[in-house]
Amino acid sequence: MISDSKKLPNQHRPVPWLREIARVKPARWPLGASLRAALCVAGPLAYGLVTGTLATCLIISLATLVVSSGEGGGTYRSRFRQIAIVAPIAATGYFAGYLGDLPYPVVIAAMAILAFVAGIVSSYGAPFSSAMLQFLLFATLALGLTEFAPYWRPAALYLVGVFIYAIALGCEALILRDRPERRMLADHFEALAELASVRAQDATTETNAADTAAARRKVIDASRTLYGVLLETRRAGRTHEGLSLAATLDAADLVFSALLAETNPDALRHAEIELRAMAAASLRTSRVPLTEQGTQSDQLSVRLAALNIAVSSENRAFDIAPYHAPVSSRSVGFTKIIDRLAVGRSVVSGAAALAICIGLAFASKYVVQANHWYWVPLTVVIVMKPDFGSIFARAVLRIMGTSIGVLIGAGLLVVLPKGMVLVGAIAVLAALLPWTKRLSYWVMVLALTPLVLILLDLVSPGAQTVDFGALRLVDTLIGGGIVLIFGYFIWPRRHGDQITATFALAMSRIADYLVSACAPLGKEPADQAKARQKDILARRDAYWALSNLRTSLARSMSEPPPAGTEAAAWFPIVAGAERLCDRITAHAASRQPDAPQLPPSQVAAAAQHLRDIVEAAQSPVPAQERSADEFLSAIADDTLQISRKLEAKAPLSEVRRHQSNMALRA
């Protein structure tokens, strides 16, 4: 096990977990989302004050607040699709209020069962996760606020609020059209330009190697975002937009591999200029005339030209290979549907933890003898979302954000009088929510807490209700304690096993990529195009697997020891795997049709060593025969370095557990 932090690169040294989870990320201000949130949350309240229907309008504003907080960052099509999925499911949560007529122990059991089902359904995708979160939120509100009865009424008002928000989103879509897609495309080109800029510098320095790795990861993240847009577009079938985006992604991927293979600094600097021009042009949907550059390599210039053609407005409809066509789902049988709905052990255990915590939170009503007891289960519902990040980190961040937010809310309630002035404060806080959500979870909670306190004060009769802040803080502490104890600490956590399994999967994807990159291109143009396309798909799988691994490690860094220390020890190993993947990418990009084929047996042996690298940490595989080929020899050296780092880091007991798990799955 690596115990000395000096053995780790500076950027991978263990960071105190509290400082890590409180880290604030820089984020661009989402102007459209901020304006929508301010208008849709504060608008109904202002109307309610004028017309005397504040209680009714509060439910509508609450709906727009929840939708705004849960809005994703994809295309307009994906946002409308998410609203269409989430709204009907979330609205039914209010009908759980009718459970209040039953004995309270039955209510506790029923909510625990509903929470377990919600935990399972949440694993079917982001829209369903958001839907089940809102379902449990509104079910808790209905049981805690009996004045909502009859419960069909708040359900209907919620749908009205969603409709208002959808209209606001539609107005923005009509004005900006495909701006989100263009913005994401421009970000992708900027990431490629940054990679070209870093590669143009002296690549022999350690600092530049770290910068190259960071630039490469930025390209991979941008590519994954765009690929998600492509999958969303293909739901409508083989459309013009889907064909255009697929062609652009393929061309950009070829430029990415060419940048990693290129060694001419002048060519890389010229590529940076061209890519930044393409980024600017993509926002205007125009085409950039490529300039001539004598020092630019033929391969890189050809691929830059192909990318410019793919993204230009007048050439976006050219066809692509038939294997891009979406697979029809009409013939999917009942067995395949069941297979798709099946969930793994981790999902079931997460749902069980959610059910236990929800049951205990509702049982806290026996202790919290007040009309605000429902804030405890509300805290549990919001925090117990593992797909939103670490449960431990979210519990700590929510307590931290609520503590500061209560002070801000109390101060505002002391200074501001009731009426339109408070509505204005709500508009400002609502406008901050989309931005604070991108900064950090605790910053979002910091803005959300005073907003909720002001909402409560606005609809409460009489004097200002500053006491709500202290009550909410106490309930947050109770809910956070339930989550930490019964949703985190009592459950066995084997971070090492999970990371090892994810790493083994990533190495298997890299092995597949190696086999694809070493396959002959063929003599015919059609065969070469098919081979290049196979490289693209294998490259995406490999880099995305490494990206998933890094995301898992980053999430573990916010956990208390030993999870954070364990994650930090993995970063040098993952960095070695990324360098190995870069080497394969450079080889694939420089491969020529007339080049001699590498010995298939040696390629297969090298790939198998990559697949067996985890098990080799306990039972070393036979030494790999030294290849006469320079590329395969370098692959063997990289594999050996990764294996040594893994063997030095991983205790044998961890590897044995991983092997036992793999044997049981087999």
Summary of the structure (lengths in Angstrom):
residues: 666
radius of gyration: 27.3
end to end distance: 28.5
largest distance: 86.3
contacts: 2187
relative contact order: 0.10
helix: 78%
strand: 0%
